[in-house]
């Protein structure tokens, strides 16, 4: 576990979530071809009848029911999202050495966009006056607006002023070295890795989305339903996971609690302390 972030490092081999994801992909592949009579009649990936029954007519607003997982499926431990505390966020932002990188992390943490969604934003997807950007939501072809902070748009404007505005159909985040081309996921991931090496942390791109969700969910000015729309969660329970408090986020409040002087009880003038002891004891 990283002592600064509290996050565990990736272990050797495939993580349980990766195994389950790959099983879902392979199962969907065979199910698609079976539906069109182009594959085997039996899906080689085991399925769970209990899961099918539980999720067949589930209301997205209701909690996910419990069911027995299918064979080969891995048990995934439930963990709280790891958002970046404000002091460590300031360090991470300070480790960015170029306006492109500063604009990217600010857009991630203010819009809550997923890594691939933001990297596909083009000049036509930026609403400067409305302070929002349009992204294609993961798993769909829907082009949806998401908010962006004024600071993120200002830094993005400074970056575009340096490099010039790319063509309308090209992503705005570009490579800095070699031929001019869109910034890829792996290049953006490497930017975060270089900052981690400098700071001794192990943050990931997805932690920026967790940070945005936790900040919004714990803002008294925003309702959970509003945060769900901004984050584009399909389930309200997913948004509710961010309603938690971490000890490191409560440092200032805890220090005030520890240093608050003990309240000394006093007797109002005109009363005899001996009478109080007779009535209330002590």
LOMILO-399427 format. One record per residue (C-alpha): residue number from 1; residue in one letter; chain; x, y, z. Coordinates in steps of 0.001 Angstrom, whole numbers. Example, Ala and Ser with C-alpha at 12.3 -4.5 7.8 and 13.67 -1.06 7.14 Angstrom:
2
LUMKOL  pos  code  unit       px       py       pz
LUMKOL    1     a     A    12300    -4500     7800
LUMKOL    2     s     A    13670    -1060     7140
END
This chain:
282
LUMKOL  pos  code  unit       px       py       pz
LUMKOL    1     x     A        0        0        0
LUMKOL    2     x     A     1266     3463     -857
LUMKOL    3     x     A     1736     5377     2411
LUMKOL    4     x     A      792     8713      858
LUMKOL    5     x     A    -2344     7760    -1066
LUMKOL    6     x     A    -3566     4767      939
LUMKOL    7     x     A    -4054     2845    -2315
LUMKOL    8     x     A    -2738     -653    -2872
LUMKOL    9     x     A     -360    -1322    -5743
LUMKOL   10     x     A    -1398    -3629    -8559
LUMKOL   11     x     A     -426    -7238    -7940
LUMKOL   12     x     A     1146    -9598   -10440
LUMKOL   13     x     A    -1318   -11337   -12739
LUMKOL   14     x     A    -4851   -10361   -13663
LUMKOL   15     x     A    -7101    -8590   -11194
LUMKOL   16     x     A   -10518   -10173   -10429
LUMKOL   17     x     A   -12311    -7259   -12119
LUMKOL   18     x     A   -10216    -7767   -15277
LUMKOL   19     x     A   -11058   -11474   -15370
LUMKOL   20     x     A   -14772   -10778   -14941
LUMKOL   21     x     A   -14682    -8087   -17620
LUMKOL   22     x     A   -12991   -10409   -20114
LUMKOL   23     x     A   -15501   -13166   -19364
LUMKOL   24     x     A   -18331   -10704   -20048
LUMKOL   25     x     A   -16795    -9663   -23370
LUMKOL   26     x     A   -16308   -13237   -24544
LUMKOL   27     x     A   -19802   -14217   -23384
LUMKOL   28     x     A   -21334   -11249   -25239
LUMKOL   29     x     A   -19409   -12177   -28385
LUMKOL   30     x     A   -20818   -15698   -28447
LUMKOL   31     x     A   -24297   -14505   -27457
LUMKOL   32     x     A   -24346   -12048   -30383
LUMKOL   33     x     A   -23366   -14674   -32948
LUMKOL   34     x     A   -25756   -17243   -31462
LUMKOL   35     x     A   -28583   -14725   -31833
LUMKOL   36     x     A   -27800   -14545   -35568
LUMKOL   37     x     A   -27293   -18329   -35923
LUMKOL   38     x     A   -23574   -17925   -36596
LUMKOL   39     x     A   -22121   -19623   -33567
LUMKOL   40     x     A   -22412   -22582   -31207
LUMKOL   41     x     A   -25797   -23193   -29632
LUMKOL   42     x     A   -24243   -23231   -26176
LUMKOL   43     x     A   -22269   -20270   -24848
LUMKOL   44     x     A   -18878   -21602   -23665
LUMKOL   45     x     A   -18811   -19026   -20815
LUMKOL   46     x     A   -20892   -20306   -17863
LUMKOL   47     x     A   -23901   -18160   -16981
LUMKOL   48     x     A   -25748   -17657   -13719
LUMKOL   49     x     A   -29476   -18360   -13847
LUMKOL   50     x     A   -29897   -16623   -10481
LUMKOL   51     x     A   -28287   -13465   -11908
LUMKOL   52     x     A   -30549   -13524   -14966
LUMKOL   53     x     A   -33649   -13757   -12776
LUMKOL   54     x     A   -32452   -11060   -10373
LUMKOL   55     x     A   -31552    -8542   -13087
LUMKOL   56     x     A   -34274    -9336   -15626
LUMKOL   57     x     A   -36709    -6588   -14567
LUMKOL   58     x     A   -34647    -4602   -12088
LUMKOL   59     x     A   -35495     -970   -11474
LUMKOL   60     x     A   -32277     1114   -11884
LUMKOL   61     x     A   -33389     3246    -8927
LUMKOL   62     x     A   -33402      237    -6599
LUMKOL   63     x     A   -30344    -1426    -5020
LUMKOL   64     x     A   -28809    -4327    -6912
LUMKOL   65     x     A   -30169    -7616    -5504
LUMKOL   66     x     A   -27828   -10342    -4318
LUMKOL   67     x     A   -27335   -13396    -6512
LUMKOL   68     x     A   -24987   -16349    -6838
LUMKOL   69     x     A   -22178   -15693    -9303
LUMKOL   70     x     A   -21511   -18069   -12167
LUMKOL   71     x     A   -18574   -20442   -12411
LUMKOL   72     x     A   -15237   -18818   -13353
LUMKOL   73     x     A   -16485   -15461   -12094
LUMKOL   74     x     A   -14166   -13967    -9487
LUMKOL   75     x     A   -15151   -12566    -6134
LUMKOL   76     x     A   -14581    -8817    -6157
LUMKOL   77     x     A   -14045    -7089    -2847
LUMKOL   78     x     A   -16168    -4008    -2331
LUMKOL   79     x     A   -14006     -932    -1716
LUMKOL   80     x     A   -14721     2769    -1372
LUMKOL   81     x     A   -13706     5045    -4265
LUMKOL   82     x     A   -10297     6619    -3706
LUMKOL   83     x     A   -10614    10356    -4305
LUMKOL   84     x     A    -7570    12620    -4160
LUMKOL   85     x     A    -7499    14815    -1010
LUMKOL   86     x     A    -7171    18557    -1626
LUMKOL   87     x     A    -3567    18839     -400
LUMKOL   88     x     A    -2404    15934    -2583
LUMKOL   89     x     A    -4431    17292    -5498
LUMKOL   90     x     A    -2490    20567    -5253
LUMKOL   91     x     A      748    18559    -5418
LUMKOL   92     x     A     -434    16587    -8441
LUMKOL   93     x     A    -1523    19727   -10260
LUMKOL   94     x     A     1801    21393    -9430
LUMKOL   95     x     A     3636    18431   -10997
LUMKOL   96     x     A     2073    19178   -14391
LUMKOL   97     x     A     4718    20944   -16490
LUMKOL   98     x     A     2684    22122   -19507
LUMKOL   99     x     A     -614    23904   -20110
LUMKOL  100     x     A    -1860    20863   -22020
LUMKOL  101     x     A    -1387    18623   -18991
LUMKOL  102     x     A    -2839    21226   -16614
LUMKOL  103     x     A    -5880    21677   -18833
LUMKOL  104     x     A    -6384    17904   -19079
LUMKOL  105     x     A    -6324    17205   -15327
LUMKOL  106     x     A    -8510    20246   -14590
LUMKOL  107     x     A   -11074    19102   -17148
LUMKOL  108     x     A   -11020    15586   -15715
LUMKOL  109     x     A   -11521    16707   -12125
LUMKOL  110     x     A   -14174    19337   -12890
LUMKOL  111     x     A   -16254    17435   -15448
LUMKOL  112     x     A   -15891    13891   -14090
LUMKOL  113     x     A   -15313    12612   -17619
LUMKOL  114     x     A   -13806     9197   -18214
LUMKOL  115     x     A   -10307     8992   -19677
LUMKOL  116     x     A   -11322     8080   -23217
LUMKOL  117     x     A   -14274    10469   -23293
LUMKOL  118     x     A   -12217    13599   -22682
LUMKOL  119     x     A    -9476    12626   -25134
LUMKOL  120     x     A   -12068    12656   -27926
LUMKOL  121     x     A   -13233    16249   -27357
LUMKOL  122     x     A   -12909    18388   -30510
LUMKOL  123     x     A   -13206    22184   -30966
LUMKOL  124     x     A   -16869    21699   -31901
LUMKOL  125     x     A   -17452    19971   -28550
LUMKOL  126     x     A   -16472    22999   -26447
LUMKOL  127     x     A   -19180    25460   -25416
LUMKOL  128     x     A   -17065    28332   -24136
LUMKOL  129     x     A   -19941    30614   -23143
LUMKOL  130     x     A   -21932    27799   -21523
LUMKOL  131     x     A   -18828    26496   -19711
LUMKOL  132     x     A   -19391    22901   -20758
LUMKOL  133     x     A   -17957    20295   -23076
LUMKOL  134     x     A   -19672    17525   -25044
LUMKOL  135     x     A   -18446    13949   -24720
LUMKOL  136     x     A   -19540    10633   -26185
LUMKOL  137     x     A   -20594     8557   -23180
LUMKOL  138     x     A   -18851     5233   -22690
LUMKOL  139     x     A   -20858     2270   -23983
LUMKOL  140     x     A   -23142     4406   -26142
LUMKOL  141     x     A   -23114     6811   -29058
LUMKOL  142     x     A   -24817     9570   -27060
LUMKOL  143     x     A   -23127    12975   -27208
LUMKOL  144     x     A   -23877    14571   -23861
LUMKOL  145     x     A   -22904    17882   -22237
LUMKOL  146     x     A   -20900    17923   -19018
LUMKOL  147     x     A   -19850    21004   -17021
LUMKOL  148     x     A   -16287    22289   -16892
LUMKOL  149     x     A   -14787    24729   -14423
LUMKOL  150     x     A   -13854    28269   -15546
LUMKOL  151     x     A   -10254    27592   -14495
LUMKOL  152     x     A   -10073    24490   -16721
LUMKOL  153     x     A   -11414    26385   -19734
LUMKOL  154     x     A    -9003    29278   -19141
LUMKOL  155     x     A    -5995    26950   -19089
LUMKOL  156     x     A    -7351    25110   -22145
LUMKOL  157     x     A    -7718    28423   -23980
LUMKOL  158     x     A    -4100    29314   -23099
LUMKOL  159     x     A    -2945    25924   -24422
LUMKOL  160     x     A    -4894    26301   -27684
LUMKOL  161     x     A    -3499    29825   -28062
LUMKOL  162     x     A       -7    28305   -28011
LUMKOL  163     x     A     -539    25474   -30491
LUMKOL  164     x     A    -3327    26920   -32627
LUMKOL  165     x     A    -6825    25526   -32985
LUMKOL  166     x     A    -6852    22040   -34574
LUMKOL  167     x     A    -9367    21128   -37305
LUMKOL  168     x     A   -13005    20959   -36180
LUMKOL  169     x     A   -13102    17146   -36302
LUMKOL  170     x     A    -9755    16601   -34534
LUMKOL  171     x     A    -9291    16255   -30726
LUMKOL  172     x     A    -7958    19360   -29008
LUMKOL  173     x     A    -5416    17532   -26818
LUMKOL  174     x     A    -2381    16857   -29041
LUMKOL  175     x     A     1068    15320   -28703
LUMKOL  176     x     A     3964    17663   -28039
LUMKOL  177     x     A     6736    15705   -29739
LUMKOL  178     x     A     6950    14055   -33138
LUMKOL  179     x     A     4232    14366   -35765
LUMKOL  180     x     A     1126    16267   -34758
LUMKOL  181     x     A    -1494    13724   -33691
LUMKOL  182     x     A    -4188    13298   -31020
LUMKOL  183     x     A    -3083    12481   -27480
LUMKOL  184     x     A    -3737     8800   -26770
LUMKOL  185     x     A    -4888     7166   -23559
LUMKOL  186     x     A    -1465     5613   -23004
LUMKOL  187     x     A      273     8976   -23427
LUMKOL  188     x     A    -2103    10598   -20924
LUMKOL  189     x     A    -1540     7684   -18579
LUMKOL  190     x     A     2205     8229   -18866
LUMKOL  191     x     A     1756    11886   -17831
LUMKOL  192     x     A      172    10733   -14564
LUMKOL  193     x     A     2881     8094   -14100
LUMKOL  194     x     A     5633    10697   -14386
LUMKOL  195     x     A     3892    12817   -11752
LUMKOL  196     x     A     3602     9730    -9508
LUMKOL  197     x     A     7331     9050    -9837
LUMKOL  198     x     A     8055    12623    -8802
LUMKOL  199     x     A     5618    12698    -5861
LUMKOL  200     x     A     5905     9108    -4619
LUMKOL  201     x     A     2193     8430    -5236
LUMKOL  202     x     A      200     5915    -7267
LUMKOL  203     x     A    -2768     7870    -8608
LUMKOL  204     x     A    -4520     6813   -11799
LUMKOL  205     x     A    -6544     8663   -14416
LUMKOL  206     x     A    -9749     7177   -13038
LUMKOL  207     x     A    -8980     8636    -9608
LUMKOL  208     x     A    -9649    12062   -11135
LUMKOL  209     x     A   -13203    10953   -11925
LUMKOL  210     x     A   -13573     9627    -8374
LUMKOL  211     x     A   -12352    12991    -7068
LUMKOL  212     x     A   -14910    14893    -9134
LUMKOL  213     x     A   -17731    12612    -7989
LUMKOL  214     x     A   -16814    12834    -4309
LUMKOL  215     x     A   -16492    16624    -4392
LUMKOL  216     x     A   -19882    16999    -6047
LUMKOL  217     x     A   -21662    14381    -3921
LUMKOL  218     x     A   -20513    16026     -692
LUMKOL  219     x     A   -21359    19556    -1828
LUMKOL  220     x     A   -24498    20714       58
LUMKOL  221     x     A   -25500    22817    -2961
LUMKOL  222     x     A   -25905    19730    -5170
LUMKOL  223     x     A   -28384    16900    -4762
LUMKOL  224     x     A   -27430    13284    -5355
LUMKOL  225     x     A   -29780    13160    -8346
LUMKOL  226     x     A   -28004    16131    -9920
LUMKOL  227     x     A   -24601    14537    -9386
LUMKOL  228     x     A   -25865    11346   -10996
LUMKOL  229     x     A   -26830    13294   -14139
LUMKOL  230     x     A   -23439    15029   -14293
LUMKOL  231     x     A   -21496    11786   -13777
LUMKOL  232     x     A   -23889     9896   -16102
LUMKOL  233     x     A   -24279     6968   -13708
LUMKOL  234     x     A   -26967     4449   -14644
LUMKOL  235     x     A   -27654     3612   -10992
LUMKOL  236     x     A   -28255     6077    -8154
LUMKOL  237     x     A   -26571     3615    -5776
LUMKOL  238     x     A   -23318     4109    -7712
LUMKOL  239     x     A   -23460     7839    -7054
LUMKOL  240     x     A   -24307     7178    -3404
LUMKOL  241     x     A   -20965     5403    -2916
LUMKOL  242     x     A   -19275     8795    -2945
LUMKOL  243     x     A   -21181    10010      128
LUMKOL  244     x     A   -18416     9092     2521
LUMKOL  245     x     A   -15933    10906     4701
LUMKOL  246     x     A   -12252    10022     4965
LUMKOL  247     x     A   -10080    10813     7980
LUMKOL  248     x     A    -7513    12655     5840
LUMKOL  249     x     A   -10273    14892     4450
LUMKOL  250     x     A   -11399    15770     7983
LUMKOL  251     x     A    -7968    16782     9296
LUMKOL  252     x     A    -8863    20415     9959
LUMKOL  253     x     A   -12146    19524    11668
LUMKOL  254     x     A   -10445    16884    13807
LUMKOL  255     x     A    -7696    19288    14879
LUMKOL  256     x     A   -10335    21774    15977
LUMKOL  257     x     A   -12099    18994    17877
LUMKOL  258     x     A    -8917    17883    19655
LUMKOL  259     x     A    -7903    21411    20674
LUMKOL  260     x     A   -11331    22566    21779
LUMKOL  261     x     A   -11122    23411    25525
LUMKOL  262     x     A   -13169    21336    27921
LUMKOL  263     x     A   -16353    23019    29017
LUMKOL  264     x     A   -16286    23769    32720
LUMKOL  265     x     A   -19695    23691    34368
LUMKOL  266     x     A   -20415    26687    36578
LUMKOL  267     x     A   -23280    27583    38886
LUMKOL  268     x     A   -25216    30752    38185
LUMKOL  269     x     A   -24792    33518    40788
LUMKOL  270     x     A   -27273    33305    43650
LUMKOL  271     x     A   -27233    29496    43953
LUMKOL  272     x     A   -25471    27515    46666
LUMKOL  273     x     A   -23130    24801    45395
LUMKOL  274     x     A   -23947    22612    48415
LUMKOL  275     x     A   -27646    22677    47494
LUMKOL  276     x     A   -26763    21517    43969
LUMKOL  277     x     A   -24780    18596    45364
LUMKOL  278     x     A   -27708    17536    47543
LUMKOL  279     x     A   -30181    17635    44636
LUMKOL  280     x     A   -27994    16384    41735
LUMKOL  281     x     A   -25207    14583    43565
LUMKOL  282     x     A   -21529    14893    42841
END
